Each structure stands twice: as structure tokens, then as C-alpha cells.
Amino acid sequence: MALFNEFTNMHFFSLPGLIAVILIIIPNLLFMRKAQETKPDDLETASLKVSRMEFWSRFMLNFVLPLMGYKTLDNYWMYAAIVILIIYFICWIRFAMGGCFYPDIYLNTFLGIPIPIDIFNVLYFTVVSIWLCNFLGLVLSIDYAICRLISATKAYQDLKTRVYY
């Protein structure tokens, strides 16, 4: 299986990995600053340990994907990543059109999917890691997905109990 033969085909740099990381960061850079203005100070998320694991796995993932290049798998993984990225962008556009109200990140569903921004974010990283045959990226993306979804679910539960007008 090509995914597990990574070290025999490794290169120092992956342009598709760099592009993938840059594309997923764009909406965060555009909208999160404005959203931080409406973020509740007492928002309950996962434990400090889970938050740290999430941060470090995301941080390392952003370096592993562009700096570890391998042969890519069939293009249907790339197309799946593009579709997920488009849906992710649609979720962010809906968020921006709604006024960048921070709780909307967690409370607005998309196609019946709760916390869609987080769901499509972690799906994207996982699919890109598979497409790029980056086993370390896949391990980090799964770790990031678990930690991110634990934190997002906790924030969703906290925000759902509050009343917003």
C-alpha cells in the first residue's frame, strides 16, 4: 500500500502540501479576528491537556504536510479534498454573512451537520494526508481531529445552553 511506503519515496518539500495548508488557513485569517470580538470569555471547551494536544498536532501538521513530500495517490482523493474545502469555504461564507458572531461557528448546522466548520476542517486534513501518502500527516490529522472535535463538542454543548438574541 502506497500510504505505508512513505519513507522510501520521501522528498524534502511538497508543493501540494504547502498549497493545502495555505488554503485551509485563509478563512481563519479573514474572519476569526472579527469573530473574537463576540467570543464569550467563559466558553467551556475541553481540558487543558486536550487543548494542548490539539494545538501541537495542528501546529506539527502545518509543517509536516509541506515539508514531507511523497508520491500522491489517485486524483479522486484530491477531488474529495477539493469538495471538502469548498464546503468548508461555504460554511465560512455563511458565518461571515451572518455577521461573524462567534457562537454561530458551533451553533449553525450545514446540511444537518453540527459544528460543520470543525467537521470539514478535520476531514480536509485527513483526506489531504491520505492523498499525499503522508502517514505522519495522517496520524497527526487523526490526533488533531479527535482533540478538535472533543473541544468543539464541549463548546457546542456550552453555547447551546445559553440564550442569544
Protein Blocks (a to p, Z undefined) as FASTA:
>chain_A
ZZlmmmmmccfbdfklmmmmmmmmmmmmmmmmmmmmmgcfklccddfklmmmmmmmmmmm
mmmmmmmccddddfklmmmmmmmmmmmmmmmmmmmmnoopaklmmmpcgehiahkllmmm
mmmmmmmmmmnopaklmmmmmmmmmmmmmmmmmmmmmmmmpccZZ
